[in-house]
Amino acid sequence: MKAAFTVFLKECRESLRDRRVLINSLVLGPLLGPLIFLLMVRLVVGRELEKAEQPLPVVVIGAERAPDLVDALRQMGLRQLPPVADPELAVREQRIDLALRVGADFGANWRAGRSAQVELIYDSSRREAQGDAERLRAMLENYGRRNGALRLLARGLSPGVATPLVVATRDTATPQARGALLFAMLPYMLVLTIFIGGIWLAIDSTAGERERQSLEPLLINPVPRDRILLGKLMATAVFSLASLGLGLLAFLLAGRFMPTAELGLSLALGPRFLLVALPMLLPLVLLVCSAQILIAAFARSVREAQTYLGLAQLVPLIPSVVLSVVPVKAQLWMYAVPLLGQQLSLMRLLRAEPLAGLALALSALATLLAALGLFLLARRSYESEQLVVPG
Amino acid sequence: MIEARGLYKSFGGLKAVDGVSFVARDGEITGLLGPNGAGKTTTLRMLYTLLRPDAGSIHVDGRDAQLEPLAVRRTLGVLPDARGLYRRLSARENIEYFAALQGLDRAQARARTDALVEALAMQDIAERRTAGFSQGERVKTAIARALVHDPRNVLLDEPTNGLDVASTRALREFLRGLKAAGRCVLLSTHLMQEVAALCDRIVIIARGRVVADGSSDELRRQAGEQNLEDAFMRLIGERVAGDAP
């Protein structure tokens, strides 16, 4: 075991002097996930949110013909812009986004109780304008429905006569659960920090050592090869773990900049998340690092190892995608599947739901067993003569 | 002392080593001489237990290398064909890493490293990172880390490959010092001058077999040639200048 520790110390010392390892494990690994995530949330959620809150600027033509309508629209968030001469042309030339035209006969029709017409002028091929137009249409329909009901009442009829069908929507998702659905990708981002954290060390200490011709001298020392491998695995795991720890911290910080409160969502990204997630993911760190060492030991060159490990990074995406597309009910056996188990636990943790001890234990045990299996496979490839003398 | 008996090793269908036997004694420098691809490196790799022979036996100081590979490796100092160093570690850190793997404690490792740095005249490079070392500096570092545990048997695969004249002479002097200290030194080479200048015994290998074994005088006599190079060519089955075509 002393020899394994010697190898471990040497790999750590050498890696701390390697800019690539440092950038990967301590900068790129921890920050990439949170940054991508923050950007994603800001872009997708933030923009929708801003739009919904912001007043909707609309060019209104003929506002004096429908003062009540324009007043009501203003209360619903419309900002009235002065009329332009040729709204169709202005929209086409993208000088304005959206115009509302009140027809000349609007007042007459309205007072006579007939359907009065307004026109929405926008370019539906422009995505931005389409969202704005939908918003304005919803405002107009709201106003129309309200007045329709008033007219029926004035004639002694129940408004229900004109609305034979009412659809009521009851969304049972708690605010936290809705947030977690949005954040279904977050566990993958965390797993990614584990992957990126160990990747260079795994490659450098196996495929790299062979490529630089220092593996043969190393193996001539009176040390069993599994000790050497164990030292390399431990060093990889330490850097991976450092990346994960920093990544979790980065997520905690990023959580403060996420517009979760405005959306009425709460995401349990507090210190408790950090304290529970880190030990919970430890078996996964060992599994990922064993897999990386195994793959890198099989590869014939550093370049080949990079290619394989790059592809391997996509594997943990599978449970994330499946869970976000197909909302499955978590069964106990799912926790026994490495990656999937951690993914489910992380999502429960984010939703601030209680974690079952049995599920956690099952997940840890299964992942550790898988890690051991991969380590034994890597050991077999290390014991083989082909490691040094490719046959 | 290293004794190899009836070693066989093939890769796929290719017989790399096809029945090699010889003895390398303590206090002598033994040279494995042969053309490129004769099986020298494969033979050495079996001796230092990196490869397992298909048949045959190896004893180092009386220990069976296949039964006790770790114990045997402790008594071997090896400069293999692959002599890569860790570029981000200094020469001293490279040497002390191997000292730790050989089981030396920190004080022993330091003392042995100091002694080797002195013996190999590495004072000015010992604390430098090995990235950017010259070929000669790399070989010195590789030899120092191979000998850090003061092994009784020293195996070197083409030790002077890529060295300039001065480094080659210094290395030969160093090897003679090991011999004087009673070590068993075994080196492989394809260079005639190397064995002529250095070796007490010469084992000539061609196509995976030992074709001659003895001192350079004995080999010249055996081949009936005055010149060692001619003797070598005749013994490995090549025509010598002046022969009838």
Interface residues (C-beta under 8 A of the other chain):
Chain A: K2 A3 T6 V7 K10 R13 E14 R17 D18 E209 R212 Q213 S214 L215 E216 P217 L218 L219 I220 N221 P222 V223 P224 E385 V388 V389 G391
Chain B: F11 G12 R45 Y48 T49 L50 L51 R52 L70 A71 R73 R74 L76 V78 P80 D81 A82 R83 G84 L85 Y86 R87 R88 L89 E93 Y97 F98 A100 L101 Q102 G103 A142 R145 A146
